[in-house]
Amino acid sequence: MIIICKAGATENDVRAVVAKIEKAALRPHVSRGAERTVIGVIGDERRIRREAFLLMPGVENVIPVLKPYKLASREFHPTGTVVKVGEVEIGGKDVIIIAGPCSVESAGQIESAAASVRASGASLLRGGAFKPRTSPYAFQGLGEEGLKLLAAAREKTGLGIVTEVLESADVPVVAEYADMLQVGARNMHNTHLLRALARSGKPVLLKRNFSATMTEFLMSAEYLLSGGNPGVVLCERGIRTFVEYTRNTLDLNVVPAVKAASHLPIVVDPSHGTGRQDLVLPMSRAAIAAGADGLIVEVHPKPAEAFSDGEQSLTPAAFNDLMTEIGKVAGAVNRSIIQR
C-alpha cells in the first residue's frame, strides 16, 4: 500500500507512520516530494489494516497497490525515474544510444569500435567480457582481461562501460571496472545474482528473458529495487515465438505497456531482437517511435570476422547512418538523440 501524507504533515507525523510499519515487520520506503511525502509499505500487507493509518495525524489517504510489483509500479512512483550512468541520464527527454561489439576480442578491436561509435554519437559503450553461449564450445569471452580492455577504451574515448555479469560471485570484479552492469536474458530469473547486484551500488541494465511476461519482467526489477538499488533500466531484447525468419520477435508492445505500468526507463535491443543486420535500422526507428528511452546496438569494425553475433552487428558506417535516421524519428516524437 501507499500512504500519502498531508501537505502540512510534520516530521513527527512521518516518523510515527514509519514506526507503525516497522512494528508490523514491514519495510517503509519514504519519498519526499515538494508538497507531499509518500510512504510505501513493502512486504505482506495483510499484517496491517488500511484504517489503522487513515486515523493517524498527518495522513491524507492510504491506497492499496494491486500489482505484485510494488516499488516498480507507477502507482508507487507516479513520475518517471531517470537513471544516471556516470554523466549520462537514461529516462529523460533524450534518447540514449549504447553501442559496441557483442564480445571484447582484442585491444585493437574494442578501441576501434569505441572510437567509431563515439564519433557517431553513442553515449555508452557496450562489450561482453563474460559471454553466456548456447554452445559450450563457442567463444566465452576474455573475462577480467576483457574488462581491462574495456576500461582502457573508456580512458581513450570517455564512454562509460555497459557489460554483462553472469554470476553473483563475479559482481565485485565486474563492478570494479563497469559503469553499468547488465543482466542477460538467461539470468533475468537468477534471484541470487539480482540480490548481489542490488548490493553493488552500480546501475543495472535488466534484459527481459525471451519467455517472460511483463509482470515477470517487472518482478525481477522488484528484486533489485527492494534490495536497495534504484538504478534499474529495463531492456526489451526479443521473445520466442513461432516466427522463424528472425532470431527473436522484438516485442515493441511492451515499451508503452511498461511506460504505463512502471516508472522505470526502458531501452530496446534491436540487434538481439531480430538477429539480422538489415532489420536493425527499421526496428530502431520503430522502437524510438514507440517511446523507448534508448537503444543498445551491436557494432563491430569487421562483422564478418566477429567471434560472436557478427550476423546482427552493424559496421561503423551503417551505425553512423542509423544515428542520422533515428535522430529524425526522435525529433518527430518530441525527443532528441543525445550525442557524446
C-alpha positions as CSV (number, residue, x, y, z in Angstrom):
1,M,0.0,0.0,0.0
2,I,0.9,3.7,-0.4
3,I,0.4,6.1,2.5
4,I,0.0,9.7,1.3
5,C,0.8,12.3,4.0
6,K,-1.0,15.7,4.1
7,A,0.8,18.8,2.8
8,G,1.2,20.0,6.4
9,A,2.4,16.7,7.9
10,T,5.2,17.2,10.4
11,E,8.4,15.1,10.6
12,N,7.0,13.5,13.8
13,D,3.9,12.5,11.8
14,V,6.0,10.8,9.3
15,R,8.1,9.1,11.9
16,A,5.0,7.7,13.6
17,V,3.8,6.2,10.4
18,V,7.2,4.7,9.7
19,A,7.3,3.2,13.2
20,K,3.9,1.6,12.8
21,I,5.0,0.0,9.6
22,E,8.2,-1.3,11.1
23,K,6.3,-2.7,14.2
24,A,4.3,-4.9,11.8
25,A,7.7,-6.3,10.5
26,L,7.2,-4.5,7.2
27,R,9.6,-2.1,5.4
28,P,8.8,1.6,4.8
29,H,10.0,3.4,1.7
30,V,9.8,7.2,2.3
31,S,9.7,9.5,-0.8
32,R,9.6,13.2,0.0
33,G,8.3,15.5,-2.8
34,A,7.9,19.3,-3.0
35,E,4.4,19.2,-1.5
36,R,3.7,15.7,-0.2
37,T,5.5,12.9,1.5
38,V,4.6,9.4,0.2
39,I,5.4,6.3,2.2
40,G,5.4,2.9,0.5
41,V,4.8,-0.3,2.5
42,I,6.9,-3.2,1.4
43,G,6.0,-6.7,2.4
44,D,2.9,-8.8,3.2
45,E,0.3,-6.0,3.7
46,R,-2.2,-8.5,5.3
47,R,-0.3,-7.8,8.6
48,I,-1.8,-4.3,8.8
49,R,-5.2,-2.6,8.2
50,R,-5.6,0.4,6.0
51,E,-7.9,2.0,8.6
52,A,-5.2,2.0,11.2
53,F,-3.2,4.5,9.1
54,L,-6.1,6.6,8.0
55,L,-6.8,7.7,11.5
56,M,-3.2,8.8,12.2
57,P,-2.2,12.5,12.3
58,G,-0.8,13.8,9.1
59,V,-2.2,11.0,6.9
60,E,-4.3,12.1,3.9
61,N,-5.0,8.8,2.2
62,V,-4.0,5.1,2.0
63,I,-4.0,3.5,-1.4
64,P,-3.7,-0.3,-1.9
65,V,-1.1,-1.3,-4.6
66,L,-2.9,-4.0,-6.6
67,K,0.1,-5.1,-8.7
68,P,2.5,-7.8,-7.4
69,Y,5.5,-5.5,-8.1
70,K,5.3,-2.6,-5.6
71,L,8.4,-0.4,-6.0
72,A,8.5,-0.8,-9.7
73,S,4.9,0.3,-10.2
74,R,3.8,3.7,-11.3
75,E,1.2,3.6,-8.5
76,F,4.0,3.8,-6.0
77,H,6.2,6.2,-8.1
78,P,4.0,8.3,-10.4
79,T,6.8,10.2,-12.1
80,G,9.3,8.6,-14.4
81,T,12.7,7.6,-13.0
82,V,15.9,8.9,-14.5
83,V,18.9,6.6,-14.0
84,K,22.4,8.1,-14.1
85,V,25.3,6.2,-15.6
86,G,28.2,8.5,-15.0
87,E,27.2,11.7,-16.7
88,V,24.6,10.0,-18.9
89,E,20.9,10.1,-17.9
90,I,18.6,7.4,-19.1
91,G,14.8,8.1,-18.8
92,G,14.7,11.8,-19.6
93,K,13.8,13.6,-22.8
94,D,17.0,12.5,-24.5
95,V,17.2,9.1,-26.2
96,I,20.4,7.3,-25.1
97,I,22.4,5.1,-27.5
98,I,24.6,2.2,-26.2
99,A,26.8,0.7,-28.8
100,G,29.7,-1.6,-29.3
101,P,30.6,-5.2,-30.1
102,C,29.0,-8.3,-28.7
103,S,32.3,-9.5,-27.3
104,V,35.6,-7.9,-26.4
105,E,38.1,-9.8,-28.7
106,S,41.3,-7.7,-28.5
107,A,42.6,-4.2,-27.6
108,G,42.6,-3.1,-31.3
109,Q,39.1,-4.4,-31.9
110,I,37.4,-2.8,-28.8
111,E,39.3,0.5,-29.2
112,S,38.4,0.8,-32.9
113,A,34.8,0.0,-32.1
114,A,34.7,2.5,-29.2
115,A,36.2,5.3,-31.3
116,S,33.8,4.8,-34.2
117,V,30.6,4.7,-32.0
118,R,31.8,7.7,-30.1
119,A,32.4,9.6,-33.3
120,S,28.8,8.8,-34.5
121,G,27.3,10.0,-31.2
122,A,26.9,7.0,-28.9
123,S,26.6,7.8,-25.2
124,L,27.8,4.5,-23.7
125,L,30.0,1.6,-24.8
126,R,28.8,-2.0,-24.7
127,G,31.0,-5.0,-24.8
128,G,31.0,-8.5,-23.3
129,A,33.9,-9.8,-21.2
130,F,31.9,-12.8,-19.9
131,K,29.8,-14.4,-22.6
132,P,26.9,-16.9,-22.0
133,R,26.7,-19.1,-25.1
134,T,24.3,-21.8,-26.2
135,S,27.3,-24.0,-27.2
136,P,30.0,-24.8,-24.6
137,Y,32.5,-24.8,-27.5
138,A,31.7,-21.2,-28.6
139,F,33.8,-18.2,-27.5
140,Q,33.1,-17.5,-23.9
141,G,34.8,-14.1,-23.6
142,L,38.1,-12.9,-22.2
143,G,37.0,-12.5,-18.6
144,E,38.8,-9.9,-16.5
145,E,41.3,-9.2,-19.3
146,G,38.3,-8.1,-21.3
147,L,37.2,-5.8,-18.5
148,K,40.7,-4.2,-18.5
149,L,40.4,-3.7,-22.3
150,L,37.0,-2.0,-21.8
151,A,38.5,0.2,-19.1
152,A,41.3,1.2,-21.5
153,A,38.8,2.1,-24.2
154,R,36.9,4.2,-21.7
155,E,40.1,6.1,-20.9
156,K,40.6,6.9,-24.6
157,T,37.0,7.8,-25.5
158,G,35.3,8.9,-22.3
159,L,32.4,6.5,-22.9
160,G,31.0,4.7,-19.9
161,I,31.0,0.9,-20.0
162,V,28.0,-1.4,-20.0
163,T,28.9,-5.1,-19.6
164,E,27.3,-8.3,-18.6
165,V,27.8,-10.2,-15.3
166,L,26.9,-13.9,-15.2
167,E,27.4,-15.0,-11.6
168,S,26.9,-13.4,-8.2
169,A,30.5,-14.2,-7.3
170,D,31.7,-12.1,-10.3
171,V,29.7,-8.9,-9.3
172,P,32.5,-7.3,-7.3
173,V,35.2,-7.6,-10.0
174,V,32.8,-6.5,-12.8
175,A,31.6,-3.6,-10.7
176,E,35.2,-2.5,-10.2
177,Y,35.5,-1.9,-14.0
178,A,32.0,-1.2,-15.3
179,D,29.8,1.8,-15.1
180,M,26.6,-0.2,-15.6
181,L,26.1,-3.9,-15.0
182,Q,24.0,-5.9,-17.4
183,V,21.8,-8.9,-16.6
184,G,21.4,-11.1,-19.7
185,A,18.1,-12.7,-20.7
186,R,19.1,-16.1,-19.4
187,N,19.7,-14.6,-15.9
188,M,16.6,-12.5,-15.5
189,H,15.2,-15.1,-13.1
190,N,18.5,-15.6,-11.2
191,T,17.5,-14.2,-7.9
192,H,20.9,-14.8,-6.3
193,L,22.5,-12.6,-9.0
194,L,19.8,-10.0,-8.7
195,R,20.3,-9.7,-4.9
196,A,24.1,-9.4,-5.4
197,L,23.5,-6.6,-8.0
198,A,21.1,-4.8,-5.6
199,R,24.1,-4.5,-3.2
200,S,26.6,-3.4,-5.9
201,G,25.7,0.2,-5.9
202,K,26.0,0.3,-9.7
203,P,23.1,0.9,-12.1
204,V,21.8,-2.2,-13.7
205,L,20.5,-2.9,-17.3
206,L,18.0,-5.7,-16.9
207,K,17.2,-7.7,-20.1
208,R,13.9,-9.4,-20.5
209,N,14.0,-13.2,-20.7
210,F,12.8,-14.5,-24.1
211,S,9.8,-16.3,-22.5
212,A,9.0,-13.8,-19.7
213,T,5.7,-12.0,-19.3
214,M,5.8,-8.3,-18.5
215,T,4.8,-9.0,-14.9
216,E,7.7,-11.4,-14.5
217,F,10.0,-8.9,-16.1
218,L,9.0,-6.2,-13.6
219,M,9.1,-8.7,-10.7
220,S,12.8,-9.2,-11.5
221,A,13.3,-5.5,-11.4
222,E,11.5,-5.5,-8.0
223,Y,14.3,-7.7,-6.6
224,L,16.8,-5.0,-7.5
225,L,14.7,-2.2,-6.2
226,S,13.7,-3.9,-2.9
227,G,17.4,-4.7,-2.3
228,G,18.2,-1.0,-2.3
229,N,19.3,-0.3,-5.9
230,P,17.1,2.3,-7.5
231,G,19.2,2.5,-10.7
232,V,17.3,0.0,-12.8
233,V,16.9,0.3,-16.6
234,L,14.8,-2.4,-18.4
235,C,15.7,-3.8,-21.8
236,E,13.4,-5.4,-24.3
237,R,15.5,-7.8,-26.5
238,G,13.0,-10.0,-28.2
239,I,10.9,-13.0,-27.2
240,R,10.5,-16.5,-28.6
241,T,7.5,-17.0,-31.0
242,F,6.7,-19.2,-34.0
243,V,8.5,-16.7,-36.3
244,E,11.5,-18.4,-37.9
245,Y,13.0,-15.7,-40.2
246,T,14.4,-13.7,-37.3
247,R,16.4,-14.7,-34.2
248,N,13.6,-13.5,-31.9
249,T,10.4,-11.4,-32.2
250,L,11.0,-7.9,-31.0
251,D,8.1,-7.1,-28.7
252,L,7.7,-3.4,-29.1
253,N,4.2,-3.6,-27.5
254,V,6.0,-3.9,-24.1
255,V,7.5,-0.4,-24.4
256,P,4.3,1.6,-24.0
257,A,2.9,-1.1,-21.7
258,V,5.9,-0.8,-19.3
259,K,5.6,3.0,-19.5
260,A,2.0,2.8,-18.3
261,A,2.7,0.3,-15.6
262,S,6.1,1.3,-14.3
263,H,8.2,4.4,-13.7
264,L,11.4,2.6,-14.8
265,P,13.1,3.6,-18.1
266,I,13.2,1.0,-20.9
267,V,15.6,0.6,-23.8
268,V,15.4,-1.7,-26.8
269,D,17.9,-4.1,-28.3
270,P,17.1,-4.4,-32.0
271,S,20.3,-6.5,-32.6
272,H,19.2,-9.5,-30.5
273,G,15.6,-8.7,-31.1
274,T,16.0,-9.5,-34.8
275,G,19.4,-11.2,-35.3
276,R,19.7,-9.6,-38.7
277,Q,21.8,-6.6,-39.7
278,D,19.2,-5.5,-42.3
279,L,16.4,-5.2,-39.7
280,V,18.3,-3.3,-37.0
281,L,17.7,0.1,-38.5
282,P,13.9,-0.2,-39.2
283,M,13.3,-1.7,-35.7
284,S,15.4,1.0,-34.1
285,R,13.2,3.6,-35.8
286,A,10.1,1.8,-34.6
287,A,11.5,1.4,-31.0
288,I,12.0,5.2,-30.6
289,A,8.6,5.9,-32.1
290,A,7.1,3.5,-29.6
291,G,8.7,5.5,-26.7
292,A,11.9,3.7,-25.9
293,D,14.4,5.7,-23.8
294,G,17.3,4.3,-25.7
295,L,18.8,1.6,-27.8
296,I,21.6,-0.9,-27.3
297,V,23.1,-1.8,-30.7
298,E,25.9,-4.2,-31.7
299,V,28.6,-2.6,-33.8
300,H,31.8,-4.3,-34.9
301,P,34.7,-3.0,-37.0
302,K,34.5,-6.1,-39.2
303,P,31.3,-8.1,-38.5
304,A,32.3,-10.9,-40.9
305,E,35.2,-11.6,-38.6
306,A,33.4,-11.3,-35.2
307,F,33.8,-14.0,-32.6
308,S,30.1,-13.8,-31.8
309,D,26.9,-12.3,-33.3
310,G,28.5,-11.0,-36.5
311,E,25.3,-11.5,-38.4
312,Q,23.5,-9.0,-36.3
313,S,26.3,-6.4,-35.9
314,L,26.5,-3.2,-37.8
315,T,29.6,-1.8,-39.4
316,P,30.7,1.6,-38.2
317,A,29.4,3.1,-41.4
318,A,26.0,1.5,-41.0
319,F,25.8,2.6,-37.4
320,N,26.6,6.2,-38.4
321,D,23.7,6.0,-40.9
322,L,21.4,4.6,-38.1
323,M,22.3,7.6,-35.9
324,T,21.2,10.0,-38.6
325,E,18.0,8.2,-39.3
326,I,16.9,7.7,-35.7
327,G,17.6,11.4,-34.9
328,K,14.7,12.3,-37.3
329,V,12.3,9.9,-35.6
330,A,13.3,11.2,-32.1
331,G,12.5,14.7,-33.3
332,A,9.1,13.7,-34.6
333,V,8.1,12.4,-31.2
334,N,9.5,15.5,-29.4
335,R,12.7,13.9,-28.2
336,S,16.3,14.1,-29.2
337,I,19.4,11.9,-29.5
338,I,22.0,12.9,-27.0
339,Q,25.5,12.7,-28.5
340,R,28.7,12.5,-26.5
